[in-house]
Amino acid sequence: MSDGRAESANIPEQDVPRLSARALKRRGEILKAAHEVFTTKGFRNGSLSDIADRVGITHQGILHYFGSKEQLLVEVLRDRDTSGRQEFERAERPEGVDFLQHVLRTVEKNVARTGIVQAYTVLSAESVTDEHPAQGWFRDRFGDLRADLTEALRVASGPGTPVPRERLEQGASALIAVMDGLQVQWLLEPDAVDMPGIVRMTLNALLTSWGRPPLAE
């Protein structure tokens, strides 16, 4: 699920030297083209030549900016989260119920971001294969999101008899499964799947199953 969080990856972040305006523009063009190629062809089948052709440079030109195809993929994934990082930079990071509301708002935004959702879905599925360069990135992303959702559910559960930690963790995993599974269904048949409504319904079903009130609309 594209949740707008700042993520880490097992591949170290590339040090980007100070670039001219022209070089920064070119770097952005490469990231955009790589996003399109990896979305339509996947990482394995999408080549640097495919990306270079879209930008009008050689594949060596791409390596000048990113060093390797693997590093380019990780930079594409990091770039995909830029809007979320900027959102957190403008305000305090949401916690508890606010974080759950943030997740719901992100699902709503994703309905208008087909390309981002498609890239995430393709690459996350592909990352389960052996030695995929983004496997560590996705493993860390899911682990961090599970932890954040677990804590948010704990806070949202409020006072009273605490919900066992194991149940909170299971609830967090269930939410992620629903969100990612819905994205596949929605990409195949957008008019048949109400992603925001179903995620909210699932979240509220978890809360009410623990004897807590649902989230306010």
Secondary structure, 3 states (H helix, E strand, C coil): CCCCCCCCCCCCCCCCCCCCHHHHHHHHHHHHHHHHHHHHHHHHHCCHHHHHHHHCCCHHHHHHHHCCHHHHHHHHHHHHCHHHHHHHHHCCCCCCHHHHHHHHHHHHHHCCCHHHHHHHHHHHHHCCCCCCCCHHHHHHHHHHHHHHHHHHHHHHCCCCCCCCHHHHHHHHHHHHHHHHHHHHHHHHCHHHCCHHHHHHHHHHHHHHHCCCCCCCC
